[in-house]
């Protein structure tokens, strides 16, 4: 048990990469930021390197400059779409 919040316990209790990928896709972005190091450690302990890559992409996009009206720029959208697509494939039992 993490003693942090129940959502972190869910990640810790995930037994497959597919379950970890689903967790990452469903995790609120605020938690990805606030508990980044804890999440990173759980993913590393599980050997889920693709999950770490996904976490890094989500975090990177948050810090990328936005367009004049606040929209994500094309490069950020493409990076995020590719990362999410990879997680969806894993979550669905693919690669």
N, C-alpha and C positions, 0 to 999 in steps of 0.2 A: 504494500500500500504506500502511496506517495506522500500522504499527509498534506497534499496541496489542494487539489480539487478532484472531484469524481471523474471528470473528463480525462485527466492524466492517468488515473487508475485504469480507465478503459484501454488506453494505449498500452500500458504496461501489461495488461491481461490479454492483449491480442496475441494469438499464437501462430498466425500466418502472415506472410507479406500481403496477401489480399486483404486481410482484416486491417492491417496497419495502413494500407493504401486507402481503404474506405474511411478510416478514422481521419487521416490527413485531409481528405477531400471534404469531410463534413465538419472539421474543426473550425470554429470561428477564428477569423484572422487575428483578433485581439489576443487570443490564447497563444497562437503561433508566435506572436511577438513577446508577450509577457513571460511565457514559459519556454522560450526558444532553447535555452541550454538544457533544460530538463528533457524536453522532447528530443533534442539532438542526442542526448545521452541514451535515452530509451531506444531510439532507432539504431544507434551504433552498437549497443549491447545485443540487439537482435540481429545485427549484421545486415540491416536493411539500408544499404547505401543509396539506393534509388530514392528512398524516403528522405534522406538527408539532402540529396540534390533538389528534390521538390521543395523542401522547407527553405533551402537557400534561395530558390527562385521566387517563392512567395514573398520572402523577406526583402529581397533585392527590388522587386517591383514596387513595393511600398515606398521605397526611398528614391525611385526614379522620378525625374521632373514630369509634370503634367502639362497638357496643352493649355491654351489660353482660356478655355472654358472649363477646365478641370478634368477633361477626359484623359484617359490613359493614352499615351502615344502608341503608334503602331508597333514599334519594337517591343514595348512592354507587353502589349496585348498578345503578340506572337509568342514571346517567351512564356508567358503564363499559359496560353492555350496549349503549347507543346508540353509543358510540364504537367498540366492537368490531364491531357490526353494519355500521357505515359502512366499516370496514376490510375486512370480509369481502366486502362488495359490490364494493369496488375490486379486491380480490385475485382475485375471480371474474370480473373483466372488466367490472363494472358501472360505475356513476357515477364 
